Amino acid sequence: MTYSAKITLNYSSTSDLYDDDVLPEEKITMEAPAEHLNIHQAFKFYSNFLRAIGHHDISIMRGACALAFNDLQSEEDMKKVAQEYELILVEDNDVTEVESLRAEILNLKAQLSRALNPDAPQYTEEEMDAMSYEVL
């Protein structure tokens, strides 16, 4: 006995607007074989579909993060995913450590700016922020 499966996504829209930029009717159908599809391929397929119907990459990424990191997920699972993708969850860090890292980043940016523009007559706003930044 052979197993065969497919995923089909459909999008259909109509519009009463008569404009050069608006299609009066649009239909998009995407299919993918599902019998050996892993989860990463399934999400890639769905993100391709979302792009096809007009969503932007950043919105798709935000949606995926909102799906992974929300109050409905177990904290343990969210920590596993964060660790796998080398993400730092705010609740797992000491606030002073995060602020210290922010100050260090600003300071390094200011130093890099000075090194790249040694003849600049005055400090940039970012350099001023870095010099006056205090860790609480």
Backbone as CSV, one residue per row, in Angstrom:
resi,resn,N_x,N_y,N_z,CA_x,CA_y,CA_z,C_x,C_y,C_z
1,MET,0.847,-1.178,0.000,0.000,0.000,0.000,0.894,1.243,0.000
2,THR,0.613,2.165,-0.860,1.368,3.417,-0.902,0.555,4.527,-0.243
3,TYR,1.290,5.439,0.315,0.666,6.575,1.002,0.943,7.821,0.185
4,SER,-0.078,8.603,-0.068,0.055,9.839,-0.815,-0.771,10.916,-0.125
5,ALA,-0.181,12.085,-0.008,-0.895,13.201,0.618,-0.395,14.503,0.001
6,LYS,-1.241,15.493,0.029,-0.816,16.805,-0.451,-1.495,17.887,0.372
7,ILE,-0.827,19.009,0.427,-1.380,20.199,1.077,-1.755,21.168,-0.038
8,THR,-2.959,21.705,0.035,-3.421,22.675,-0.950,-3.872,23.933,-0.220
9,LEU,-3.346,25.055,-0.651,-3.747,26.349,-0.101,-4.385,27.155,-1.222
10,ASN,-5.547,27.731,-0.938,-6.278,28.512,-1.939,-6.513,29.926,-1.439
11,TYR,-6.412,30.861,-2.368,-6.736,32.255,-2.088,-7.576,32.742,-3.254
12,SER,-8.681,33.393,-2.955,-9.545,33.904,-3.997,-10.051,35.279,-3.579
13,SER,-9.960,36.242,-4.477,-10.463,37.575,-4.143,-11.132,38.193,-5.360
14,THR,-12.095,39.054,-5.085,-12.750,39.838,-6.133,-12.826,41.279,-5.657
15,SER,-12.895,42.188,-6.612,-12.959,43.593,-6.259,-13.891,44.320,-7.219
16,ASP,-14.649,45.256,-6.666,-15.519,46.096,-7.489,-14.805,47.357,-7.957
17,LEU,-13.579,47.564,-7.491,-12.825,48.751,-7.887,-12.370,48.627,-9.339
18,TYR,-12.474,49.691,-10.073,-11.990,49.705,-11.444,-10.795,50.632,-11.479
19,ASP,-9.652,50.022,-11.297,-8.410,50.767,-11.188,-7.323,49.971,-11.899
20,ASP,-6.347,50.656,-12.437,-5.259,49.962,-13.127,-4.422,49.098,-12.179
21,ASP,-4.414,49.433,-10.903,-3.579,48.713,-9.946,-4.298,47.582,-9.229
22,VAL,-5.604,47.458,-9.422,-6.384,46.451,-8.710,-6.938,45.442,-9.707
23,LEU,-6.709,44.179,-9.421,-7.258,43.125,-10.276,-8.725,42.904,-9.928
24,PRO,-9.594,42.727,-10.913,-11.003,42.488,-10.609,-11.217,41.136,-9.933
25,GLU,-10.347,40.179,-10.247,-10.459,38.851,-9.642,-9.069,38.228,-9.620
26,GLU,-8.798,37.509,-8.544,-7.496,36.868,-8.423,-7.663,35.543,-7.690
27,LYS,-7.018,34.511,-8.207,-7.066,33.197,-7.566,-5.644,32.640,-7.530
28,ILE,-5.258,32.185,-6.363,-3.941,31.581,-6.196,-4.144,30.235,-5.518
29,THR,-3.601,29.202,-6.132,-3.640,27.870,-5.544,-2.221,27.334,-5.534
30,MET,-1.795,26.874,-4.370,-0.470,26.273,-4.247,-0.633,24.883,-3.643
31,GLU,0.121,23.930,-4.191,0.074,22.561,-3.681,1.489,22.064,-3.446
32,ALA,1.622,21.216,-2.445,2.903,20.579,-2.155,2.637,19.158,-1.677
33,PRO,3.494,18.226,-2.060,3.333,16.865,-1.543,3.594,16.867,-0.045
34,ALA,2.772,16.157,0.701,2.861,16.230,2.154,3.368,14.959,2.816
35,GLU,3.479,13.872,2.063,3.810,12.609,2.717,5.194,12.593,3.366
36,HIS,6.136,13.356,2.852,7.479,13.377,3.435,7.906,14.791,3.828
37,LEU,6.967,15.679,3.971,7.266,17.076,4.292,7.629,17.201,5.763
38,ASN,8.803,17.787,6.044,9.132,18.037,7.454,8.573,19.400,7.860
39,ILE,8.658,19.707,9.126,8.025,20.930,9.644,8.636,22.193,9.040
40,HIS,9.938,22.181,8.794,10.586,23.358,8.208,10.111,23.573,6.768
41,GLN,9.970,22.489,6.037,9.466,22.594,4.667,8.004,23.054,4.659
42,ALA,7.215,22.583,5.609,5.809,22.992,5.681,5.698,24.488,5.970
43,PHE,6.514,24.989,6.898,6.487,26.426,7.184,7.003,27.235,5.999
44,LYS,8.014,26.713,5.307,8.527,27.401,4.112,7.434,27.478,3.050
45,PHE,6.709,26.382,2.864,5.599,26.359,1.913,4.555,27.407,2.284
46,TYR,4.189,27.441,3.571,3.184,28.409,4.003,3.700,29.842,3.871
47,SER,4.965,30.073,4.173,5.495,31.438,4.031,5.526,31.846,2.557
48,ASN,5.810,30.908,1.656,5.738,31.209,0.217,4.313,31.590,-0.186
49,PHE,3.339,30.884,0.371,1.937,31.204,0.096,1.597,32.609,0.619
50,LEU,2.033,32.903,1.833,1.760,34.226,2.395,2.388,35.329,1.545
51,ARG,3.603,35.091,1.054,4.243,36.057,0.160,3.417,36.222,-1.121
52,ALA,2.917,35.115,-1.649,2.146,35.152,-2.894,0.874,35.984,-2.745
53,ILE,0.300,36.019,-1.539,-0.926,36.802,-1.360,-0.647,38.195,-0.798
54,GLY,0.646,38.589,-0.757,0.964,39.983,-0.465,1.587,40.299,0.878
55,HIS,1.864,39.305,1.703,2.511,39.592,2.985,4.016,39.786,2.784
56,HIS,4.608,40.605,3.633,6.040,40.883,3.558,6.813,39.943,4.489
57,ASP,8.075,39.733,4.160,8.914,38.825,4.940,8.919,39.169,6.425
58,ILE,9.016,40.443,6.751,9.094,40.841,8.161,7.800,40.495,8.892
59,SER,6.672,40.634,8.239,5.391,40.276,8.855,5.300,38.771,9.080
60,ILE,5.804,38.003,8.132,5.795,36.549,8.259,6.696,36.125,9.419
61,MET,7.870,36.743,9.530,8.772,36.418,10.639,8.149,36.785,11.983
62,ARG,7.499,37.943,12.027,6.836,38.342,13.277,5.726,37.363,13.654
63,GLY,4.989,36.912,12.642,3.930,35.940,12.895,4.480,34.631,13.428
64,ALA,5.592,34.182,12.855,6.216,32.943,13.326,6.697,33.092,14.766
65,CYS,7.279,34.236,15.092,7.732,34.470,16.470,6.546,34.554,17.424
66,ALA,5.477,35.204,17.000,4.288,35.298,17.848,3.686,33.922,18.087
67,LEU,3.798,33.053,17.110,3.316,31.684,17.262,4.183,30.909,18.258
68,ALA,5.487,31.131,18.194,6.419,30.398,19.059,6.484,30.956,20.477
69,PHE,6.400,32.268,20.611,6.601,32.899,21.916,5.358,33.664,22.337
70,ASN,4.459,32.976,23.052,3.249,33.630,23.544,2.788,32.922,24.817
71,ASP,1.792,33.471,25.454,1.303,32.947,26.734,0.684,31.557,26.638
72,LEU,0.345,31.123,25.436,-0.263,29.807,25.276,0.776,28.677,25.201
73,GLN,2.029,29.036,24.992,3.098,28.038,24.915,3.681,27.796,26.303
74,SER,4.218,26.609,26.501,4.849,26.341,27.792,6.187,27.079,27.849
75,GLU,6.506,27.576,29.010,7.747,28.325,29.185,8.952,27.439,28.876
76,GLU,8.855,26.175,29.256,9.950,25.233,29.007,10.201,25.070,27.505
77,ASP,9.120,24.931,26.722,9.265,24.784,25.274,9.830,26.060,24.646
78,MET,9.370,27.213,25.109,9.887,28.470,24.568,11.380,28.600,24.850
79,LYS,11.808,28.180,26.034,13.235,28.244,26.371,14.051,27.300,25.490
80,LYS,13.504,26.117,25.195,14.194,25.170,24.315,14.389,25.768,22.927
81,VAL,13.334,26.373,22.391,13.417,26.975,21.062,14.397,28.146,21.073
82,ALA,14.323,28.969,22.095,15.231,30.111,22.197,16.679,29.638,22.243
83,GLN,16.935,28.601,23.009,18.297,28.077,23.115,18.757,27.502,21.769
84,GLU,17.877,26.782,21.094,18.228,26.182,19.801,18.621,27.241,18.780
85,TYR,17.949,28.387,18.805,18.222,29.449,17.847,19.077,30.573,18.437
86,GLU,19.706,30.299,19.568,20.612,31.233,20.237,19.959,32.596,20.490
87,LEU,18.721,32.545,20.980,17.990,33.748,21.353,18.062,33.907,22.863
88,ILE,18.003,35.126,23.318,18.016,35.400,24.747,16.650,35.937,25.134
89,LEU,15.961,35.235,26.006,14.670,35.698,26.490,14.911,36.711,27.606
90,VAL,14.176,37.780,27.589,14.373,38.854,28.560,14.230,38.339,29.990
91,GLU,13.240,37.481,30.232,13.020,37.016,31.601,14.144,36.107,32.104
92,ASP,14.977,35.617,31.187,16.100,34.771,31.587,17.351,35.569,31.915
93,ASN,17.308,36.855,31.738,18.492,37.676,31.953,18.277,38.693,33.050
94,ASP,19.340,38.958,33.701,19.361,40.010,34.700,19.262,41.344,33.953
95,VAL,18.365,42.201,34.368,18.152,43.475,33.689,19.437,44.290,33.635
96,THR,20.217,44.257,34.686,21.466,45.019,34.682,22.435,44.476,33.641
97,GLU,22.407,43.163,33.417,23.280,42.571,32.395,22.873,43.050,31.005
98,VAL,21.578,43.086,30.751,21.080,43.552,29.456,21.444,45.017,29.256
99,GLU,21.231,45.828,30.275,21.582,47.246,30.187,23.079,47.434,30.004
100,SER,23.865,46.619,30.665,25.315,46.679,30.526,25.730,46.353,29.096
101,LEU,25.096,45.342,28.511,25.394,44.991,27.118,24.988,46.113,26.171
102,ARG,23.861,46.754,26.432,23.432,47.891,25.601,24.450,49.025,25.676
103,ALA,24.906,49.325,26.879,25.902,50.386,27.055,27.194,50.038,26.334
104,GLU,27.598,48.785,26.412,28.825,48.351,25.732,28.683,48.477,24.214
105,ILE,27.517,48.112,23.695,27.285,48.236,22.254,27.356,49.696,21.828
106,LEU,26.702,50.583,22.575,26.745,52.012,22.240,28.168,52.545,22.295
107,ASN,28.912,52.137,23.307,30.289,52.580,23.440,31.141,52.100,22.269
108,LEU,30.980,50.843,21.883,31.738,50.304,20.753,31.359,50.991,19.440
109,LYS,30.076,51.307,19.282,29.653,52.042,18.084,30.291,53.427,18.049
110,ALA,30.344,54.080,19.189,30.956,55.408,19.259,32.446,55.324,18.939
111,GLN,33.127,54.331,19.475,34.554,54.167,19.199,34.797,53.889,17.714
112,LEU,33.962,53.052,17.122,34.089,52.745,15.704,33.846,53.999,14.869
113,SER,32.853,54.771,15.244,32.557,56.010,14.531,33.752,56.961,14.588
114,ARG,34.354,57.091,15.765,35.539,57.948,15.923,36.696,57.435,15.084
115,ALA,36.884,56.105,15.066,37.996,55.523,14.312,37.804,55.721,12.804
116,LEU,36.558,55.626,12.336,36.284,55.785,10.912,36.243,57.249,10.482
117,ASN,35.963,58.152,11.439,35.864,59.596,11.132,36.705,60.401,12.114
118,PRO,38.028,60.231,12.095,38.852,60.921,13.100,38.866,62.437,12.942
119,ASP,38.555,62.941,11.746,38.586,64.384,11.512,37.241,65.053,11.750
120,ALA,36.256,64.305,12.225,34.936,64.887,12.481,35.063,65.952,13.565
121,PRO,34.531,67.156,13.325,34.715,68.263,14.263,33.953,68.106,15.582
122,GLN,32.901,67.344,15.594,32.138,67.205,16.828,31.581,65.792,16.937
123,TYR,31.146,65.451,18.143,30.593,64.118,18.372,29.199,63.996,17.776
124,THR,28.876,62.796,17.325,27.524,62.540,16.819,26.589,62.324,18.006
125,GLU,25.282,62.324,17.732,24.293,62.077,18.784,24.526,60.710,19.432
126,GLU,24.847,59.720,18.607,25.072,58.367,19.124,26.289,58.336,20.056
127,GLU,27.341,59.064,19.685,28.534,59.120,20.536,28.221,59.815,21.860
128,MET,27.426,60.868,21.783,27.042,61.581,23.010,26.217,60.672,23.913
129,ASP,25.291,59.917,23.336,24.489,58.978,24.107,25.367,57.937,24.774
130,ALA,26.337,57.425,24.032,27.226,56.394,24.577,28.052,56.921,25.746
131,MET,28.481,58.156,25.624,29.321,58.723,26.684,28.517,59.047,27.942
132,SER,27.228,59.327,27.791,26.417,59.705,28.950,25.549,58.567,29.462
133,TYR,25.687,57.395,28.882,24.846,56.243,29.250,25.327,55.638,30.559
134,GLU,24.430,55.483,31.510,24.782,54.885,32.807,23.992,53.617,33.004
135,VAL,24.629,52.628,33.622,23.950,51.396,33.986,23.316,51.594,35.334
136,LEU,22.035,51.242,35.444,21.310,51.410,36.711,21.679,50.365,37.700
